[in-house]
Amino acid sequence: MSHKVKKNALRAGTITAGTALMLMMSSPVFAAAAIPDDGDDPGPGLNVVETLGLYVAAPIVLFLVIAGLVIAGDKSRKQAKG
């Protein structure tokens, strides 16, 4: 094997080993999240309308506001130059 192939193989092995190590170290954290602690008080859940509003409508509205501000700023800059 050439030097370049050995170097790439070593790099790939290091990345794989590091990723596997991180996944093994984090697995107890993910397992513990399923078991509620004594002090946990999650509160009431969201209904369908609240969920859609928070995770669908709010990002769309925020995107439209930011896009509108960018377009308004661009038009004012073009008018000032022309």
PDB file with one MODEL, atoms N, CA, C and O in Angstrom:
MODEL        1
ATOM      1  N   MET A   1       0.835  -1.187   0.000  1.00  0.00           N
ATOM      2  CA  MET A   1       0.000   0.000   0.000  1.00  0.00           C
ATOM      3  C   MET A   1       0.875   1.244   0.000  1.00  0.00           C
ATOM      4  O   MET A   1       1.943   1.285   0.611  1.00  0.00           O
ATOM      5  N   SER A   2       0.392   2.240  -0.696  1.00  0.00           N
ATOM      6  CA  SER A   2       1.162   3.474  -0.760  1.00  0.00           C
ATOM      7  C   SER A   2       0.982   4.261   0.533  1.00  0.00           C
ATOM      8  O   SER A   2       0.108   3.970   1.350  1.00  0.00           O
ATOM      9  N   HIS A   3       1.820   5.248   0.686  1.00  0.00           N
ATOM     10  CA  HIS A   3       1.784   6.088   1.888  1.00  0.00           C
ATOM     11  C   HIS A   3       0.462   6.843   1.993  1.00  0.00           C
ATOM     12  O   HIS A   3      -0.079   7.010   3.086  1.00  0.00           O
ATOM     13  N   LYS A   4      -0.055   7.297   0.851  1.00  0.00           N
ATOM     14  CA  LYS A   4      -1.297   8.069   0.854  1.00  0.00           C
ATOM     15  C   LYS A   4      -2.485   7.202   1.268  1.00  0.00           C
ATOM     16  O   LYS A   4      -3.361   7.651   2.007  1.00  0.00           O
ATOM     17  N   VAL A   5      -2.509   5.950   0.783  1.00  0.00           N
ATOM     18  CA  VAL A   5      -3.600   5.038   1.132  1.00  0.00           C
ATOM     19  C   VAL A   5      -3.547   4.714   2.624  1.00  0.00           C
ATOM     20  O   VAL A   5      -4.582   4.684   3.289  1.00  0.00           O
ATOM     21  N   LYS A   6      -2.352   4.472   3.150  1.00  0.00           N
ATOM     22  CA  LYS A   6      -2.205   4.185   4.579  1.00  0.00           C
ATOM     23  C   LYS A   6      -2.662   5.374   5.420  1.00  0.00           C
ATOM     24  O   LYS A   6      -3.319   5.203   6.447  1.00  0.00           O
ATOM     25  N   LYS A   7      -2.311   6.569   4.977  1.00  0.00           N
ATOM     26  CA  LYS A   7      -2.682   7.777   5.714  1.00  0.00           C
ATOM     27  C   LYS A   7      -4.198   7.954   5.717  1.00  0.00           C
ATOM     28  O   LYS A   7      -4.782   8.294   6.747  1.00  0.00           O
ATOM     29  N   ASN A   8      -4.840   7.723   4.566  1.00  0.00           N
ATOM     30  CA  ASN A   8      -6.296   7.836   4.487  1.00  0.00           C
ATOM     31  C   ASN A   8      -6.982   6.760   5.320  1.00  0.00           C
ATOM     32  O   ASN A   8      -7.998   7.030   5.961  1.00  0.00           O
ATOM     33  N   ALA A   9      -6.441   5.545   5.317  1.00  0.00           N
ATOM     34  CA  ALA A   9      -7.011   4.456   6.109  1.00  0.00           C
ATOM     35  C   ALA A   9      -6.888   4.760   7.597  1.00  0.00           C
ATOM     36  O   ALA A   9      -7.818   4.510   8.364  1.00  0.00           O
ATOM     37  N   LEU A  10      -5.756   5.292   8.000  1.00  0.00           N
ATOM     38  CA  LEU A  10      -5.564   5.662   9.401  1.00  0.00           C
ATOM     39  C   LEU A  10      -6.525   6.777   9.803  1.00  0.00           C
ATOM     40  O   LEU A  10      -7.093   6.746  10.895  1.00  0.00           O
ATOM     41  N   ARG A  11      -6.705   7.752   8.930  1.00  0.00           N
ATOM     42  CA  ARG A  11      -7.630   8.855   9.198  1.00  0.00           C
ATOM     43  C   ARG A  11      -9.062   8.336   9.333  1.00  0.00           C
ATOM     44  O   ARG A  11      -9.779   8.721  10.257  1.00  0.00           O
ATOM     45  N   ALA A  12      -9.482   7.458   8.405  1.00  0.00           N
ATOM     46  CA  ALA A  12     -10.835   6.898   8.453  1.00  0.00           C
ATOM     47  C   ALA A  12     -11.035   6.058   9.715  1.00  0.00           C
ATOM     48  O   ALA A  12     -12.094   6.124  10.339  1.00  0.00           O
ATOM     49  N   GLY A  13     -10.050   5.287  10.087  1.00  0.00           N
ATOM     50  CA  GLY A  13     -10.150   4.481  11.311  1.00  0.00           C
ATOM     51  C   GLY A  13     -10.241   5.336  12.553  1.00  0.00           C
ATOM     52  O   GLY A  13     -10.992   5.022  13.477  1.00  0.00           O
ATOM     53  N   THR A  14      -9.474   6.423  12.580  1.00  0.00           N
ATOM     54  CA  THR A  14      -9.516   7.333  13.727  1.00  0.00           C
ATOM     55  C   THR A  14     -10.876   7.990  13.854  1.00  0.00           C
ATOM     56  O   THR A  14     -11.427   8.082  14.951  1.00  0.00           O
ATOM     57  N   ILE A  15     -11.418   8.446  12.740  1.00  0.00           N
ATOM     58  CA  ILE A  15     -12.744   9.076  12.753  1.00  0.00           C
ATOM     59  C   ILE A  15     -13.803   8.076  13.209  1.00  0.00           C
ATOM     60  O   ILE A  15     -14.663   8.405  14.026  1.00  0.00           O
ATOM     61  N   THR A  16     -13.735   6.854  12.678  1.00  0.00           N
ATOM     62  CA  THR A  16     -14.711   5.819  13.045  1.00  0.00           C
ATOM     63  C   THR A  16     -14.613   5.479  14.528  1.00  0.00           C
ATOM     64  O   THR A  16     -15.628   5.379  15.217  1.00  0.00           O
ATOM     65  N   ALA A  17     -13.392   5.302  15.014  1.00  0.00           N
ATOM     66  CA  ALA A  17     -13.212   4.971  16.433  1.00  0.00           C
ATOM     67  C   ALA A  17     -13.676   6.121  17.323  1.00  0.00           C
ATOM     68  O   ALA A  17     -14.310   5.892  18.354  1.00  0.00           O
ATOM     69  N   GLY A  18     -13.367   7.335  16.937  1.00  0.00           N
ATOM     70  CA  GLY A  18     -13.804   8.493  17.729  1.00  0.00           C
ATOM     71  C   GLY A  18     -15.312   8.630  17.757  1.00  0.00           C
ATOM     72  O   GLY A  18     -15.898   8.926  18.799  1.00  0.00           O
ATOM     73  N   THR A  19     -15.940   8.416  16.611  1.00  0.00           N
ATOM     74  CA  THR A  19     -17.401   8.491  16.559  1.00  0.00           C
ATOM     75  C   THR A  19     -18.033   7.395  17.399  1.00  0.00           C
ATOM     76  O   THR A  19     -18.988   7.648  18.133  1.00  0.00           O
ATOM     77  N   ALA A  20     -17.513   6.191  17.298  1.00  0.00           N
ATOM     78  CA  ALA A  20     -18.049   5.081  18.092  1.00  0.00           C
ATOM     79  C   ALA A  20     -17.878   5.349  19.582  1.00  0.00           C
ATOM     80  O   ALA A  20     -18.776   5.059  20.372  1.00  0.00           O
ATOM     81  N   LEU A  21     -16.748   5.892  19.964  1.00  0.00           N
ATOM     82  CA  LEU A  21     -16.501   6.210  21.376  1.00  0.00           C
ATOM     83  C   LEU A  21     -17.474   7.260  21.882  1.00  0.00           C
ATOM     84  O   LEU A  21     -18.004   7.135  22.986  1.00  0.00           O
ATOM     85  N   MET A  22     -17.714   8.298  21.085  1.00  0.00           N
ATOM     86  CA  MET A  22     -18.660   9.339  21.491  1.00  0.00           C
ATOM     87  C   MET A  22     -20.082   8.786  21.611  1.00  0.00           C
ATOM     88  O   MET A  22     -20.815   9.149  22.531  1.00  0.00           O
ATOM     89  N   LEU A  23     -20.469   7.911  20.685  1.00  0.00           N
ATOM     90  CA  LEU A  23     -21.802   7.314  20.756  1.00  0.00           C
ATOM     91  C   LEU A  23     -21.946   6.421  21.983  1.00  0.00           C
ATOM     92  O   LEU A  23     -22.993   6.426  22.630  1.00  0.00           O
ATOM     93  N   MET A  24     -20.913   5.661  22.307  1.00  0.00           N
ATOM     94  CA  MET A  24     -20.982   4.806  23.493  1.00  0.00           C
ATOM     95  C   MET A  24     -21.026   5.631  24.773  1.00  0.00           C
ATOM     96  O   MET A  24     -21.707   5.258  25.729  1.00  0.00           O
ATOM     97  N   MET A  25     -20.310   6.743  24.799  1.00  0.00           N
ATOM     98  CA  MET A  25     -20.315   7.582  26.000  1.00  0.00           C
ATOM     99  C   MET A  25     -21.641   8.312  26.174  1.00  0.00           C
ATOM    100  O   MET A  25     -22.055   8.576  27.303  1.00  0.00           O
ATOM    101  N   SER A  26     -22.314   8.641  25.069  1.00  0.00           N
ATOM    102  CA  SER A  26     -23.556   9.387  25.178  1.00  0.00           C
ATOM    103  C   SER A  26     -24.772   8.494  25.346  1.00  0.00           C
ATOM    104  O   SER A  26     -25.846   9.002  25.670  1.00  0.00           O
ATOM    105  N   SER A  27     -24.657   7.201  25.142  1.00  0.00           N
ATOM    106  CA  SER A  27     -25.827   6.329  25.237  1.00  0.00           C
ATOM    107  C   SER A  27     -26.467   6.323  26.617  1.00  0.00           C
ATOM    108  O   SER A  27     -27.696   6.275  26.680  1.00  0.00           O
ATOM    109  N   PRO A  28     -25.730   6.369  27.741  1.00  0.00           N
ATOM    110  CA  PRO A  28     -26.411   6.447  29.037  1.00  0.00           C
ATOM    111  C   PRO A  28     -27.222   7.736  29.202  1.00  0.00           C
ATOM    112  O   PRO A  28     -28.239   7.740  29.896  1.00  0.00           O
ATOM    113  N   VAL A  29     -26.793   8.798  28.587  1.00  0.00           N
ATOM    114  CA  VAL A  29     -27.535  10.058  28.671  1.00  0.00           C
ATOM    115  C   VAL A  29     -28.886   9.904  27.998  1.00  0.00           C
ATOM    116  O   VAL A  29     -29.902  10.340  28.539  1.00  0.00           O
ATOM    117  N   PHE A  30     -28.907   9.284  26.817  1.00  0.00           N
ATOM    118  CA  PHE A  30     -30.167   9.099  26.111  1.00  0.00           C
ATOM    119  C   PHE A  30     -31.063   8.100  26.837  1.00  0.00           C
ATOM    120  O   PHE A  30     -32.285   8.243  26.810  1.00  0.00           O
ATOM    121  N   ALA A  31     -30.488   7.106  27.477  1.00  0.00           N
ATOM    122  CA  ALA A  31     -31.286   6.122  28.209  1.00  0.00           C
ATOM    123  C   ALA A  31     -31.913   6.749  29.454  1.00  0.00           C
ATOM    124  O   ALA A  31     -33.052   6.436  29.802  1.00  0.00           O
ATOM    125  N   ALA A  32     -31.177   7.627  30.119  1.00  0.00           N
ATOM    126  CA  ALA A  32     -31.678   8.246  31.344  1.00  0.00           C
ATOM    127  C   ALA A  32     -32.803   9.231  31.075  1.00  0.00           C
ATOM    128  O   ALA A  32     -33.596   9.521  31.971  1.00  0.00           O
ATOM    129  N   ALA A  33     -32.886   9.752  29.854  1.00  0.00           N
ATOM    130  CA  ALA A  33     -33.917  10.734  29.542  1.00  0.00           C
ATOM    131  C   ALA A  33     -35.304  10.110  29.548  1.00  0.00           C
ATOM    132  O   ALA A  33     -36.289  10.826  29.725  1.00  0.00           O
ATOM    133  N   ALA A  34     -35.412   8.794  29.360  1.00  0.00           N
ATOM    134  CA  ALA A  34     -36.712   8.132  29.315  1.00  0.00           C
ATOM    135  C   ALA A  34     -37.282   7.915  30.710  1.00  0.00           C
ATOM    136  O   ALA A  34     -38.487   7.716  30.863  1.00  0.00           O
ATOM    137  N   ILE A  35     -36.431   7.950  31.723  1.00  0.00           N
ATOM    138  CA  ILE A  35     -36.877   7.713  33.097  1.00  0.00           C
ATOM    139  C   ILE A  35     -37.039   9.062  33.789  1.00  0.00           C
ATOM    140  O   ILE A  35     -36.055   9.782  33.957  1.00  0.00           O
ATOM    141  N   PRO A  36     -38.258   9.422  34.194  1.00  0.00           N
ATOM    142  CA  PRO A  36     -38.452  10.720  34.849  1.00  0.00           C
ATOM    143  C   PRO A  36     -37.811  10.751  36.235  1.00  0.00           C
ATOM    144  O   PRO A  36     -37.838   9.758  36.962  1.00  0.00           O
ATOM    145  N   ASP A  37     -37.244  11.877  36.586  1.00  0.00           N
ATOM    146  CA  ASP A  37     -36.672  12.065  37.912  1.00  0.00           C
ATOM    147  C   ASP A  37     -37.763  12.460  38.890  1.00  0.00           C
ATOM    148  O   ASP A  37     -38.885  12.763  38.486  1.00  0.00           O
ATOM    149  N   ASP A  38     -37.434  12.458  40.186  1.00  0.00           N
ATOM    150  CA  ASP A  38     -38.414  12.790  41.209  1.00  0.00           C
ATOM    151  C   ASP A  38     -38.900  14.225  41.100  1.00  0.00           C
ATOM    152  O   ASP A  38     -40.060  14.499  41.407  1.00  0.00           O
ATOM    153  N   GLY A  39     -38.053  15.144  40.676  1.00  0.00           N
ATOM    154  CA  GLY A  39     -38.424  16.553  40.625  1.00  0.00           C
ATOM    155  C   GLY A  39     -39.016  16.996  39.302  1.00  0.00           C
ATOM    156  O   GLY A  39     -39.345  18.172  39.145  1.00  0.00           O
ATOM    157  N   ASP A  40     -39.161  16.088  38.343  1.00  0.00           N
ATOM    158  CA  ASP A  40     -39.688  16.468  37.034  1.00  0.00           C
ATOM    159  C   ASP A  40     -41.154  16.857  37.115  1.00  0.00           C
ATOM    160  O   ASP A  40     -41.957  16.182  37.759  1.00  0.00           O
ATOM    161  N   ASP A  41     -41.487  17.951  36.456  1.00  0.00           N
ATOM    162  CA  ASP A  41     -42.878  18.391  36.346  1.00  0.00           C
ATOM    163  C   ASP A  41     -43.069  18.913  34.933  1.00  0.00           C
ATOM    164  O   ASP A  41     -42.955  20.117  34.703  1.00  0.00           O
ATOM    165  N   PRO A  42     -43.361  18.022  33.969  1.00  0.00           N
ATOM    166  CA  PRO A  42     -43.364  18.433  32.566  1.00  0.00           C
ATOM    167  C   PRO A  42     -44.463  19.400  32.180  1.00  0.00           C
ATOM    168  O   PRO A  42     -44.326  20.100  31.177  1.00  0.00           O
ATOM    169  N   GLY A  43     -45.536  19.467  32.926  1.00  0.00           N
ATOM    170  CA  GLY A  43     -46.618  20.388  32.593  1.00  0.00           C
ATOM    171  C   GLY A  43     -47.518  19.830  31.505  1.00  0.00           C
ATOM    172  O   GLY A  43     -47.304  18.721  31.014  1.00  0.00           O
ATOM    173  N   PRO A  44     -48.531  20.611  31.131  1.00  0.00           N
ATOM    174  CA  PRO A  44     -49.483  20.130  30.135  1.00  0.00           C
ATOM    175  C   PRO A  44     -48.863  20.126  28.735  1.00  0.00           C
ATOM    176  O   PRO A  44     -47.987  20.933  28.426  1.00  0.00           O
ATOM    177  N   GLY A  45     -49.333  19.209  27.906  1.00  0.00           N
ATOM    178  CA  GLY A  45     -48.848  19.128  26.536  1.00  0.00           C
ATOM    179  C   GLY A  45     -49.534  20.142  25.647  1.00  0.00           C
ATOM    180  O   GLY A  45     -50.467  20.826  26.067  1.00  0.00           O
ATOM    181  N   LEU A  46     -49.062  20.233  24.410  1.00  0.00           N
ATOM    182  CA  LEU A  46     -49.661  21.132  23.433  1.00  0.00           C
ATOM    183  C   LEU A  46     -50.725  20.393  22.639  1.00  0.00           C
ATOM    184  O   LEU A  46     -50.580  19.207  22.345  1.00  0.00           O
ATOM    185  N   ASN A  47     -51.799  21.105  22.292  1.00  0.00           N
ATOM    186  CA  ASN A  47     -52.780  20.474  21.407  1.00  0.00           C
ATOM    187  C   ASN A  47     -52.326  20.666  19.962  1.00  0.00           C
ATOM    188  O   ASN A  47     -51.286  21.276  19.717  1.00  0.00           O
ATOM    189  N   VAL A  48     -53.092  20.153  19.011  1.00  0.00           N
ATOM    190  CA  VAL A  48     -52.682  20.164  17.604  1.00  0.00           C
ATOM    191  C   VAL A  48     -52.532  21.586  17.081  1.00  0.00           C
ATOM    192  O   VAL A  48     -51.569  21.883  16.374  1.00  0.00           O
ATOM    193  N   VAL A  49     -53.467  22.467  17.418  1.00  0.00           N
ATOM    194  CA  VAL A  49     -53.419  23.845  16.922  1.00  0.00           C
ATOM    195  C   VAL A  49     -52.192  24.576  17.477  1.00  0.00           C
ATOM    196  O   VAL A  49     -51.514  25.292  16.740  1.00  0.00           O
ATOM    197  N   GLU A  50     -51.907  24.401  18.755  1.00  0.00           N
ATOM    198  CA  GLU A  50     -50.726  25.036  19.353  1.00  0.00           C
ATOM    199  C   GLU A  50     -49.437  24.499  18.733  1.00  0.00           C
ATOM    200  O   GLU A  50     -48.503  25.258  18.474  1.00  0.00           O
ATOM    201  N   THR A  51     -49.392  23.195  18.499  1.00  0.00           N
ATOM    202  CA  THR A  51     -48.202  22.589  17.901  1.00  0.00           C
ATOM    203  C   THR A  51     -47.969  23.116  16.487  1.00  0.00           C
ATOM    204  O   THR A  51     -46.847  23.483  16.136  1.00  0.00           O
ATOM    205  N   LEU A  52     -49.034  23.155  15.672  1.00  0.00           N
ATOM    206  CA  LEU A  52     -48.889  23.665  14.306  1.00  0.00           C
ATOM    207  C   LEU A  52     -48.528  25.150  14.308  1.00  0.00           C
ATOM    208  O   LEU A  52     -47.728  25.595  13.486  1.00  0.00           O
ATOM    209  N   GLY A  53     -49.108  25.905  15.216  1.00  0.00           N
ATOM    210  CA  GLY A  53     -48.778  27.325  15.297  1.00  0.00           C
ATOM    211  C   GLY A  53     -47.330  27.558  15.673  1.00  0.00           C
ATOM    212  O   GLY A  53     -46.658  28.415  15.099  1.00  0.00           O
ATOM    213  N   LEU A  54     -46.851  26.789  16.643  1.00  0.00           N
ATOM    214  CA  LEU A  54     -45.484  26.980  17.137  1.00  0.00           C
ATOM    215  C   LEU A  54     -44.429  26.467  16.167  1.00  0.00           C
ATOM    216  O   LEU A  54     -43.403  27.118  15.969  1.00  0.00           O
ATOM    217  N   TYR A  55     -44.668  25.310  15.562  1.00  0.00           N
ATOM    218  CA  TYR A  55     -43.625  24.681  14.745  1.00  0.00           C
ATOM    219  C   TYR A  55     -43.815  24.844  13.240  1.00  0.00           C
ATOM    220  O   TYR A  55     -42.918  24.499  12.471  1.00  0.00           O
ATOM    221  N   VAL A  56     -44.962  25.363  12.804  1.00  0.00           N
ATOM    222  CA  VAL A  56     -45.189  25.563  11.373  1.00  0.00           C
ATOM    223  C   VAL A  56     -45.442  27.036  11.075  1.00  0.00           C
ATOM    224  O   VAL A  56     -44.714  27.648  10.293  1.00  0.00           O
ATOM    225  N   ALA A  57     -46.471  27.604  11.695  1.00  0.00           N
ATOM    226  CA  ALA A  57     -46.868  28.978  11.363  1.00  0.00           C
ATOM    227  C   ALA A  57     -45.825  30.002  11.821  1.00  0.00           C
ATOM    228  O   ALA A  57     -45.492  30.915  11.066  1.00  0.00           O
ATOM    229  N   ALA A  58     -45.314  29.865  13.026  1.00  0.00           N
ATOM    230  CA  ALA A  58     -44.348  30.848  13.542  1.00  0.00           C
ATOM    231  C   ALA A  58     -43.078  30.913  12.677  1.00  0.00           C
ATOM    232  O   ALA A  58     -42.645  32.019  12.355  1.00  0.00           O
ATOM    233  N   PRO A  59     -42.463  29.792  12.285  1.00  0.00           N
ATOM    234  CA  PRO A  59     -41.292  29.894  11.406  1.00  0.00           C
ATOM    235  C   PRO A  59     -41.612  30.503  10.039  1.00  0.00           C
ATOM    236  O   PRO A  59     -40.804  31.251   9.489  1.00  0.00           O
ATOM    237  N   ILE A  60     -42.797  30.182   9.487  1.00  0.00           N
ATOM    238  CA  ILE A  60     -43.172  30.764   8.189  1.00  0.00           C
ATOM    239  C   ILE A  60     -43.339  32.266   8.307  1.00  0.00           C
ATOM    240  O   ILE A  60     -42.858  33.012   7.455  1.00  0.00           O
ATOM    241  N   VAL A  61     -44.021  32.722   9.361  1.00  0.00           N
ATOM    242  CA  VAL A  61     -44.210  34.160   9.571  1.00  0.00           C
ATOM    243  C   VAL A  61     -42.864  34.843   9.783  1.00  0.00           C
ATOM    244  O   VAL A  61     -42.618  35.911   9.222  1.00  0.00           O
ATOM    245  N   LEU A  62     -41.996  34.240  10.582  1.00  0.00           N
ATOM    246  CA  LEU A  62     -40.670  34.822  10.817  1.00  0.00           C
ATOM    247  C   LEU A  62     -39.875  34.911   9.520  1.00  0.00           C
ATOM    248  O   LEU A  62     -39.204  35.913   9.271  1.00  0.00           O
ATOM    249  N   PHE A  63     -39.946  33.872   8.693  1.00  0.00           N
ATOM    250  CA  PHE A  63     -39.266  33.892   7.402  1.00  0.00           C
ATOM    251  C   PHE A  63     -39.803  35.021   6.529  1.00  0.00           C
ATOM    252  O   PHE A  63     -39.028  35.749   5.909  1.00  0.00           O
ATOM    253  N   LEU A  64     -41.126  35.169   6.478  1.00  0.00           N
ATOM    254  CA  LEU A  64     -41.722  36.213   5.645  1.00  0.00           C
ATOM    255  C   LEU A  64     -41.355  37.613   6.129  1.00  0.00           C
ATOM    256  O   LEU A  64     -41.125  38.510   5.318  1.00  0.00           O
ATOM    257  N   VAL A  65     -41.300  37.803   7.447  1.00  0.00           N
ATOM    258  CA  VAL A  65     -40.908  39.108   7.980  1.00  0.00           C
ATOM    259  C   VAL A  65     -39.464  39.428   7.609  1.00  0.00           C
ATOM    260  O   VAL A  65     -39.166  40.537   7.168  1.00  0.00           O
ATOM    261  N   ILE A  66     -38.571  38.463   7.786  1.00  0.00           N
ATOM    262  CA  ILE A  66     -37.163  38.696   7.450  1.00  0.00           C
ATOM    263  C   ILE A  66     -37.004  38.935   5.947  1.00  0.00           C
ATOM    264  O   ILE A  66     -36.269  39.833   5.537  1.00  0.00           O
ATOM    265  N   ALA A  67     -37.691  38.133   5.122  1.00  0.00           N
ATOM    266  CA  ALA A  67     -37.612  38.317   3.672  1.00  0.00           C
ATOM    267  C   ALA A  67     -38.146  39.688   3.282  1.00  0.00           C
ATOM    268  O   ALA A  67     -37.566  40.358   2.427  1.00  0.00           O
ATOM    269  N   GLY A  68     -39.245  40.111   3.898  1.00  0.00           N
ATOM    270  CA  GLY A  68     -39.806  41.439   3.607  1.00  0.00           C
ATOM    271  C   GLY A  68     -38.844  42.557   3.964  1.00  0.00           C
ATOM    272  O   GLY A  68     -38.702  43.521   3.212  1.00  0.00           O
ATOM    273  N   LEU A  69     -38.183  42.433   5.108  1.00  0.00           N
ATOM    274  CA  LEU A  69     -37.204  43.450   5.501  1.00  0.00           C
ATOM    275  C   LEU A  69     -36.021  43.494   4.541  1.00  0.00           C
ATOM    276  O   LEU A  69     -35.520  44.572   4.222  1.00  0.00           O
ATOM    277  N   VAL A  70     -35.580  42.343   4.083  1.00  0.00           N
ATOM    278  CA  VAL A  70     -34.466  42.300   3.126  1.00  0.00           C
ATOM    279  C   VAL A  70     -34.880  42.933   1.808  1.00  0.00           C
ATOM    280  O   VAL A  70     -34.126  43.714   1.228  1.00  0.00           O
ATOM    281  N   ILE A  71     -36.074  42.601   1.332  1.00  0.00           N
ATOM    282  CA  ILE A  71     -36.546  43.166   0.065  1.00  0.00           C
ATOM    283  C   ILE A  71     -36.737  44.674   0.192  1.00  0.00           C
ATOM    284  O   ILE A  71     -36.369  45.422  -0.714  1.00  0.00           O
ATOM    285  N   ALA A  72     -37.310  45.128   1.311  1.00  0.00           N
ATOM    286  CA  ALA A  72     -37.511  46.567   1.518  1.00  0.00           C
ATOM    287  C   ALA A  72     -36.167  47.297   1.563  1.00  0.00           C
ATOM    288  O   ALA A  72     -36.033  48.382   0.998  1.00  0.00           O
ATOM    289  N   GLY A  73     -35.190  46.718   2.222  1.00  0.00           N
ATOM    290  CA  GLY A  73     -33.867  47.329   2.275  1.00  0.00           C
ATOM    291  C   GLY A  73     -33.203  47.374   0.922  1.00  0.00           C
ATOM    292  O   GLY A  73     -32.510  48.341   0.603  1.00  0.00           O
ATOM    293  N   ASP A  74     -33.399  46.350   0.123  1.00  0.00           N
ATOM    294  CA  ASP A  74     -32.823  46.302  -1.212  1.00  0.00           C
ATOM    295  C   ASP A  74     -33.463  47.348  -2.128  1.00  0.00           C
ATOM    296  O   ASP A  74     -32.771  48.006  -2.906  1.00  0.00           O
ATOM    297  N   LYS A  75     -34.776  47.496  -2.032  1.00  0.00           N
ATOM    298  CA  LYS A  75     -35.469  48.490  -2.890  1.00  0.00           C
ATOM    299  C   LYS A  75     -35.068  49.903  -2.519  1.00  0.00           C
ATOM    300  O   LYS A  75     -34.887  50.747  -3.396  1.00  0.00           O
ATOM    301  N   SER A  76     -34.926  50.174  -1.222  1.00  0.00           N
ATOM    302  CA  SER A  76     -34.534  51.527  -0.817  1.00  0.00           C
ATOM    303  C   SER A  76     -33.114  51.842  -1.286  1.00  0.00           C
ATOM    304  O   SER A  76     -32.811  52.984  -1.630  1.00  0.00           O
ATOM    305  N   ARG A  77     -32.260  50.847  -1.299  1.00  0.00           N
ATOM    306  CA  ARG A  77     -30.881  51.051  -1.746  1.00  0.00           C
ATOM    307  C   ARG A  77     -30.846  51.311  -3.260  1.00  0.00           C
ATOM    308  O   ARG A  77     -30.072  52.144  -3.732  1.00  0.00           O
ATOM    309  N   LYS A  78     -31.682  50.601  -4.008  1.00  0.00           N
ATOM    310  CA  LYS A  78     -31.737  50.815  -5.468  1.00  0.00           C
ATOM    311  C   LYS A  78     -32.276  52.199  -5.786  1.00  0.00           C
ATOM    312  O   LYS A  78     -31.785  52.851  -6.708  1.00  0.00           O
ATOM    313  N   GLN A  79     -33.277  52.663  -5.041  1.00  0.00           N
ATOM    314  CA  GLN A  79     -33.851  53.981  -5.291  1.00  0.00           C
ATOM    315  C   GLN A  79     -32.855  55.082  -4.955  1.00  0.00           C
ATOM    316  O   GLN A  79     -32.841  56.115  -5.625  1.00  0.00           O
ATOM    317  N   ALA A  80     -32.025  54.893  -3.942  1.00  0.00           N
ATOM    318  CA  ALA A  80     -31.040  55.895  -3.557  1.00  0.00           C
ATOM    319  C   ALA A  80     -29.945  56.016  -4.623  1.00  0.00           C
ATOM    320  O   ALA A  80     -29.430  57.110  -4.856  1.00  0.00           O
ATOM    321  N   LYS A  81     -29.591  54.916  -5.264  1.00  0.00           N
ATOM    322  CA  LYS A  81     -28.542  54.934  -6.295  1.00  0.00           C
ATOM    323  C   LYS A  81     -29.057  55.533  -7.600  1.00  0.00           C
ATOM    324  O   LYS A  81     -28.329  56.239  -8.298  1.00  0.00           O
ATOM    325  N   GLY A  82     -30.329  55.242  -7.926  1.00  0.00           N
ATOM    326  CA  GLY A  82     -30.878  55.640  -9.235  1.00  0.00           C
ATOM    327  C   GLY A  82     -31.369  57.007  -9.303  1.00  0.00           C
ATOM    328  O   GLY A  82     -31.848  57.440 -10.352  1.00  0.00           O
TER     329      GLY A  82
ENDMDL
END
